[in-house]
Amino acid sequence: MHYALNLRTFFYSHYFYLGLRFAAGLVGVTLITLQFAGMATAMTVCIGALCTALMDMPSPLRHKFNEMSASVLLCGFVTLLVSLCAPYHWLLMTVLVLVSFAACMMVVYGRKSMPLQLATLFIMTMSMEHSMTVRESFIHTGLFTLGALAYLAYAMGISWILRHRIKQQVLAEALFELAAYIDIKAQFYDTRYNLSEQFNRLIRHQSLLADRQQAARDLILRAHNNAKDAIVVQVHVCMLDLYEQILSTHTDYAQLRLHLADSPVLKALHDLAYKTARDIESVAYDVTRKKASWPEISYEPELDAIEAELASLQQRIDAGQPQHEALAVLRAQRNKIRAIIKMVGELHSASQKAYDTTPFWADADMGPFLSQQKYELRMILSHLRWDSPIFRFALRVAMAISAGLAVAAWLPYAAHSYWIVLTIVIILKPSFSMTKQRRSDRIIGTVIGCVITALVIRYLDYPALILAVLVLATVATPTFIYLRYRYTAIAVSIMILLQMHLLAPGNNDLIMERLIDTFIGAAVATAFSFVLANWEYQTLPRLVSEVLQTNLRYMQASFDLLQGKGKDDFAYRIERKRLMDALAALSSALMRMLDEPSSKQRAVEDINLFIVQNYLLMAHVAALRAIVRRHPHEIPVDALNAMLAESHDQVVEVLTQALAPHGDAGQAGEDALMSAATLSAQTAAARAAALVPWSGWPLVQRRIRLLQADAVQIITHRAAILRDIA
């Protein structure tokens, strides 16, 4: 369950705050307008506020102002344009199609432009039903813009007052998702769960976790000028370091299960991971409540059980039993888990008070860590080509809306074409999987919303009660839009139907007409989801290449850090973040592809394994960092750096060959396999003979061998992916 769907945490989440802010703004603007004008004017002002409210998301203040201002200007222009064209049917139809196409092209600006696209299409549909004179059109647009500006001023004021609170809430969400990630890791120690299925779950969640961490970066790292902000930065940086430490806990779980299947130590390892997740959740919960967090969980029983098992294994080895591999794997896990527990303690400490200096890089440019906001016309122009997925999406929506308008005009009953069009623009999304999910949520949500509205009108038809339900629906609409869209669809249906009932009571066919219009719009959207469709497998070669190129840069930064080059780990953190983003993009594409028709799915297993192998490379690097940190004084620096340099060259050679053209991929894999295996054997032999004594050598050598082997596997899976797609 998502943390914000739990009542204990729901009322502290930024989702609930958004719902309250949204409802208070809309209701407030409407009530103030009613003091000076009638209901029709108040509804026009309210719709203006609603369009701007769709852009009210957790964002840095400057970004929020730019996004909401764009909504005011664009939606105001569309309102005027459609209102002026409404008396001329042929001109109106042409403008509707052109506006739909232009609005969908805005998707080139990324995920944050999606609400702006929706707001533009929403006001287009709301304006198309009203035929006005030129004077009335300008007055209508002025009232709409007044409501939009009023909500803009209100939202910016509230966001400025709550700017630190929003940072805390977004950071807490990232911490809750990290805890959920550890819960999945805990099940690797439970023999009831299949390892491959767990890896798939882990990869899916890593995509979500990367998204939440980026949202936290965008808010937290842009400005931290006081003690309260410094605490949030401390917790954020500690969370990222903890995440890397958790990555390093990857081990050979199959070997662990094989050797320790009958031992209670597996349950102890599972319970340790479970407790760690709850410990992190306690930090997140305290952050949402603006409190310092203190450790309350004891790990001693499980740690004692592990120590007892280690002693037992050592006794068996002394008795001549072959338990060396089990001892090594369990001891390594013990060390890593102790390090994680220690870091969770540091996470608690980071929430308690501001340090003397902000725990980040002094005078460093945070730009590489942050999402960049660029709205340039040339980005749209560059996508005006047939092979652009966004161009094809814009054409698809324009054609679907044209078909929806044609169907509405031919229906035997008084259909509401704006409702059909609105259903189409809400359901039809850039990817087939998003369209499929949104269609299901929209239909089910509308049906439930219509049933609830019918019951309210039938049994609770009193103005005060209807207004109370209306306010609750208004709060729920934005609250669940990013959590469970189905709940939002229910709330929107209730909100709009009750508003129409208040404005025009006595229409007994109101609910049934909306249901029919919704089904028609859903049918049109479904039919056009196959038109000019861009299937996910078509983007896979580009995404795979981006992962490999990013991994090459990450490996360079990683080995530079391990060899002590550079004054800090700033460059390493940048490349780690970029690799996580690239893997998250590939993982998201894979998940979307699994929702597409089976005939459009390609290389699913190899993509899964390719992603896993790249994550394993990150895990091995994190483990090497942990080993080096555990032995800071006794390390033979020169010998270690020589080994790392040689290993780096081998891994870079393998990843470079993985980027070979399609036709050479298979041969490149064989050559890399032979090269890496040969050099690895030579390296191991040379080090065994020449290196000075050091307790960390076996651990370092083992991790480097695993790093090289997993790098080679990347070539195999990349070649299989390209072969299957071709």
FENPEKA-V701211 format. One record per backbone hydrogen bond with DSSP energy under -1.0 kcal/mol. CO is the residue of the C=O (numbers start at 0). NH is the residue of the N-H. Records with the same first field share a line. If there is no record, write none. Layout:
# FENPEKA-V701211
CO->NH, NH
This chain:
# FENPEKA-V701211
1->4
2->5
5->8, 9
8->11
9->12
12->16
13->17
14->18
15->19
16->20
17->21
18->22
19->23
20->24
21->25
22->26
23->27
24->28
25->29
26->30
27->31
28->32
29->33
32->35, 36
37->41
38->42
39->43
40->44
41->45
42->46
43->47
44->48
45->49
46->50
47->51
48->52
49->53
51->54
52->55
54->56
59->63
60->64
61->65
62->66
63->67
64->68
65->69
66->70
67->71
68->72
69->73
70->74
71->75
72->76
73->77
74->78
75->79
76->80
77->81
78->82
79->83
80->84
81->85
84->87
87->91
88->92
89->93
90->94
91->95
92->96
93->97
94->98
95->99
96->100
97->101
98->102
99->103
100->104
103->106
104->107
105->108
106->109
109->112
110->113
112->116
113->117
114->118
115->119
116->120
117->121
118->122
119->123
120->124
121->125
122->126
123->127
132->136
133->137
134->138
135->139
136->140
137->141
138->142
139->143
140->144
141->145
142->146
143->147
144->148
145->149
146->150
147->151
148->152
149->153
150->154
151->155
152->156
153->157
154->158
155->159
156->160
157->161
161->165
162->166
163->167
164->168
165->169
166->170
167->171
168->172
169->173
170->174
171->175
172->176
173->177
174->178
175->179
176->180
177->181
178->182
179->183
180->184
181->185
184->187
185->188
186->189
189->192
193->197
194->198
195->199
196->200
197->201
198->202
199->203
200->204
201->205
202->206
203->207
204->208
205->209
206->210
207->211
208->212
209->213
210->214
211->215
212->216
213->217
214->218
215->219
216->220
225->229
226->230
227->231
228->232
229->233
230->234
231->235
232->236
233->237
234->238
235->239
236->240
237->241
238->242
239->243
240->244
241->245
242->246
243->247
245->248
246->249
250->252
251->255
252->256
253->257
254->258
255->259
259->262
262->265
263->267
264->268
265->269
266->270
267->271
268->272
269->273
270->274
271->275
272->276
273->277
274->278
275->279
276->280
277->281
278->282
279->283
280->284
281->285
282->286
283->287
284->288
285->290
286->289
298->302
299->303
300->304
301->305
302->306
303->307
304->308
305->309
306->310
307->311
308->312
309->313
310->314
311->315
312->316
313->317
314->318
315->320
316->319
320->322
322->326
323->327
324->328
325->329
326->330
327->331
328->332
329->333
330->334
331->335
332->336
333->337
334->338
335->339
336->340
337->341
338->342
339->343
340->344
341->345
342->346
343->347
344->348
345->349
348->351
357->359
360->363
365->368
366->369
375->378
376->380
377->381
379->382
380->383
382->384
384->387
387->391
388->392
389->393
390->394
391->395
392->396
393->397
394->398
395->399
396->400
397->401
398->402
399->403
400->404
401->405
402->406
403->407
404->408
405->409
412->414
415->418, 419
416->420
417->421
418->422
419->423
420->424
421->425
422->426
423->427
430->434
431->435
432->436
433->437
434->438
435->439
436->440
437->441
438->442
439->443
440->444
441->445
442->446
443->447
444->448
445->449
446->450
447->451
448->452
449->453
450->454
451->455
452->456
453->457
454->458
455->459
459->461
461->465
462->466
463->467
464->468
465->469
466->470
467->471
468->472
469->473
470->474
471->475
472->476
474->478
475->479
479->483
483->486, 487
484->488
485->489
486->490
487->491
488->492
489->493
490->494
491->495
492->496
493->497
494->498
495->499
496->500
497->501
498->502
499->503
505->507
506->509
508->512
509->513
510->514
511->515
512->516
513->517
514->518
515->519
516->520
517->521
518->522
519->523
520->524
521->525
522->526
523->527
534->537
535->538
538->542
539->543
540->544
541->545
542->546
543->547
544->548
545->549
546->550
547->551
548->552
549->553
550->554
551->555
552->556
553->557
554->558
555->559
556->560
557->561
558->562
559->564
560->563
568->572
569->573
570->574
571->575
572->576
573->577
574->578
575->579
576->580
577->581
578->582
579->583
580->584
581->585
582->586
583->587
584->588
585->589
586->590
587->591
588->592
589->593
591->594
592->595
596->599
597->600
602->606
603->607
604->608
605->609
606->610
607->611
608->612
609->613
610->614
611->615
612->616
613->617
614->618
615->619
616->620
617->621
618->622
619->623
620->624
621->625
622->626
623->627
624->628
625->629
634->636
635->639
636->640
637->641
638->642
639->643
640->644
641->645
642->646
643->647
644->648
645->649
646->650
647->651
648->652
649->653
650->654
651->655
652->656
653->657
656->659
660->663
661->664
663->667
664->668
665->669
666->670
667->671
668->672
669->673
670->674
671->675
672->676
673->677
674->678
675->679
676->680
677->681
678->682
679->683
680->684
681->685
682->686
683->687
684->688
685->689
686->690
693->696
695->699
696->700
697->701
698->702
699->703
700->704
701->705
702->706
703->707
704->708
705->709
706->710
707->711
708->712
709->713
711->715
712->716
713->717
714->718
715->719
716->720
717->721
718->722
719->723
720->724
721->725
